[in-house]
Amino acid sequence: GSIGLGILQVLTARLLFLQWFEPLYTFVYDNCRLTDALSDPTKPITWWSCLIIADLLYYWFHRFSHTYSWMWTTHAVHHSSEEYNLTTALRQPALDFFAPSFLISSVAAALLFPWPLFSAHATFNLLYQFWIHTQLVPPLPWVET
């Protein structure tokens, strides 16, 4: 189930989502960015700022997904597994990118960072999610209480 949902989500995202999201992100970045100070991805301040901002945006996206019913409708698929293992991280709704909630964690970054840099950090964040969806990582009592 989880792997099948993951494959379906990747296929629909690649076929439908990437056709319009990168141009949207680039349009926002080119026309609405707040500063040019973070335009050079080779500068350490830009790289680290993007890492932190991408993580914070993902955190708020995920938190809102648990708080607001209209966002929970797409996110609930991810929590429907009875197992907690690496495949749980793959359990994503196929049409998640149509939910406005996705824009919270992505388009806001376009106000600061170029697409190639944010895309790389979004990939790092996704890879990190695999580890926290396993039983290998013990519960963090100061966070999960």
C-alpha positions in Angstrom: 0.0 0.0 0.0 2.6 2.6 1.1 5.0 1.9 -1.8 2.1 2.0 -4.3 0.9 5.3 -3.0 4.4 6.7 -3.2 4.8 5.6 -6.8 1.4 7.0 -7.7 2.3 10.3 -6.1 5.7 10.5 -7.8 4.2 9.7 -11.2 1.4 12.3 -10.9 3.8 14.9 -9.6 6.2 14.3 -12.4 3.6 14.3 -15.1 1.3 17.1 -13.9 2.9 19.1 -11.1 6.4 19.9 -12.4 4.8 21.2 -15.6 3.5 24.2 -13.8 5.2 24.5 -10.4 8.8 25.3 -11.5 7.6 28.1 -13.8 5.3 29.5 -11.1 8.2 29.4 -8.6 10.5 31.1 -11.1 7.9 33.7 -11.9 7.4 34.6 -8.2 11.2 34.7 -7.7 11.9 36.8 -10.8 9.0 39.3 -10.2 8.4 39.4 -6.4 11.6 38.5 -4.5 12.2 40.6 -1.5 15.9 40.9 -1.8 18.8 40.1 -4.1 21.1 39.5 -1.1 20.2 35.7 -1.2 20.4 35.3 -4.9 23.9 33.7 -5.0 23.6 30.1 -4.0 27.4 29.8 -3.7 27.5 32.1 -0.7 27.3 30.2 2.6 24.8 32.6 4.1 22.4 31.9 1.2 22.9 28.2 1.4 22.4 28.0 5.2 19.5 30.5 5.1 17.7 28.4 2.5 18.3 25.3 4.6 16.7 26.9 7.7 13.9 28.6 5.8 13.0 25.5 3.8 12.8 23.5 7.0 10.7 26.1 8.8 8.3 26.3 5.9 8.0 22.5 5.8 7.4 22.5 9.6 4.5 25.0 9.3 3.1 23.2 6.2 3.1 20.0 8.2 1.7 21.6 11.4 -1.1 23.3 9.5 -1.8 19.9 7.8 -2.7 18.5 11.2 -4.6 21.6 12.3 -6.9 22.6 9.5 -9.5 20.2 8.1 -9.2 21.3 4.5 -5.4 20.5 4.7 -5.9 17.3 6.7 -8.0 15.8 3.9 -4.9 15.4 1.7 -2.5 14.7 4.6 -4.5 12.0 6.3 -3.4 9.4 3.7 0.1 9.7 5.1 -1.1 8.8 8.6 -3.3 5.9 7.5 -0.6 3.2 7.8 -0.7 0.8 10.7 3.1 0.3 10.4 5.8 2.8 11.2 8.7 2.1 8.8 10.5 3.5 5.9 7.6 2.9 3.5 5.4 5.1 5.7 7.2 8.1 4.5 6.2 7.2 0.9 2.6 7.1 1.8 1.6 10.4 0.2 -1.7 11.4 -1.5 -1.4 11.3 -5.3 -3.0 14.7 -5.7 -1.3 16.5 -2.8 0.2 19.1 -5.0 -3.3 20.4 -5.9 -3.9 21.3 -2.3 -3.2 25.0 -1.5 -1.3 23.8 1.6 1.7 22.8 -0.6 2.1 26.5 -1.6 2.8 27.3 2.1 6.0 25.2 2.1 7.2 26.2 -1.4 6.1 29.4 -3.1 6.9 31.5 0.0 10.6 30.5 -0.5 10.4 32.0 -4.0 10.4 35.4 -2.3 14.0 34.8 -1.3 15.8 31.9 -3.0 16.4 30.8 -6.6 14.6 27.6 -7.7 17.8 25.3 -8.1 18.8 26.1 -4.5 15.3 25.7 -3.0 14.7 22.5 -5.0 17.9 21.0 -3.6 17.0 21.9 0.0 13.5 20.5 -0.5 15.1 17.3 -1.6 17.3 17.2 1.5 14.2 17.8 3.6 12.4 14.9 1.9 15.3 12.6 2.5 15.4 13.6 6.2 11.7 12.6 6.5 12.6 9.0 5.8 14.6 8.7 9.0 12.0 10.2 11.2 9.4 7.7 9.8 11.3 4.7 11.2 11.5 3.0 14.5 15.3 3.6 14.3 14.9 7.1 15.6 13.8 6.9 19.3 11.0 9.3 20.5 12.2 12.7 21.6 10.6 13.2 25.0 11.3 16.9 25.2 9.5 17.4 21.8 6.9 14.6 21.7 5.3 15.1 25.2 
